[in-house]
Amino acid sequence: QDRGQKLPGQLSEMAECGLQTLANVQMLPFALKFCSGTTLSMLRTAASMFSEAIPESSLLWGELLTESPAFLHDKSSTMRKAQRLSAALERCKLQREDVDAAHAVMAPVNKSQRYRLIVTGARGSGISSLVQLIARREELKSHQGKDMSLMNFSAELDNQKLSISAVDKRSTAIVTPFSAALYNGHTAALFVFDASCMEDSLNKAAWCIAELKQTVGPNKFRLMPKLLVCHKADLLPKESPEKLLRQLPAICEALLTSYGMDLVFTSREDPGSVDLAVALAAEHWPETDPDDASRKFPTISRQQLRPTRTVVRRNTVVNLQPRRPENILEELRARVPRVE
């Protein structure tokens, strides 16, 4: 339409034909940088002409997925995948939590309403740098060399601010019967492997997945959002996630299929990829339902404790260590029986 006047029929058909042609050809990467799945969806709903020009099978959706650092393993259409990535990223805004506020005295948080992001994998795979990028912090000397550390950060999800704890957990962390307490509350997990040594780090990531399932139990594990992360992705060729997946070891796709996980390629040089990984992990946060799937530890009441009997003796027996001989000959004489 031009100044409220309708376009002639022939010109309208030409315009619609031009839009359809543009929607089904390879668009310039420069133009795609200013477009998102949400923008294209809004454009489709603006008028029937745009809905027909940008169908669900349009190449534009595939181009958006090519520019994204994530590979979504679900079987939905490229349009649905592009819309999901765009919606997840737009609803999640990461913020650095104020250090003074973090150390301030706060009311205890109910475990069923606690939010934690577990980042785990092999040592040397970049777990610490990934947690620092998530929490918007520099490396702390107190965390160096530890098998487990924690950083708090804030995230605005659907205009609701949440305080989230990012747990830096190496595969060498000792597992105890009470390790399940770490996962109480709403918990998501990022399993990290290294792009520079894929075989070894992917095997360690697979071990971390099995260890987590055994620790929290199958019910909690099934409900937990889980994501496979290829860190240091700047070492890989500049290709689409789907093409990169074909170059990865076969165990990578096996993990994605077995556990229904998505894959995100992250690097320190691309902070947006880290934000996308967190956005996908927190895709369904905040949750109103309490976390009832966490394992409950048995408690013992005072009535169940039996009385104990304590005996106090006046002369306490002290087990003194025997005096060590001054020389080896004396020690041999003391240990070897003498034969006459």
Secondary structure, 3 states (H helix, E strand, C coil): CECCECCCHHHHHHHHHHHHHHHCCCCCHHHHCCCCHHHHHHHHHHCHHHHHHCCCCCHHHHHHHHHCCEECCCCCCHHHHHHHHHHHHHHEEEEECCHHHHHCCCCCCCHHHCEEEEEEECCCCCHHHHHHHHHCCCCCHHHCCCCEEEEEEEEEECCEEEEEEEEEEECCCCCCCCHHHHHCCEEEEEEEEECCCHHHHHHHHHHHHHHHHHHHCHHHHHHCCEEEEEECHHHCCCCCHHHHHHHCCHHHHHHHHHHCCEEEECECCEHHHHHHHHHHHCCCCCCCCCCCCCCCCCCCCHHHCCCCCCCCCCCCCCCCCCCCCCCHHHHHHHHCCCCC
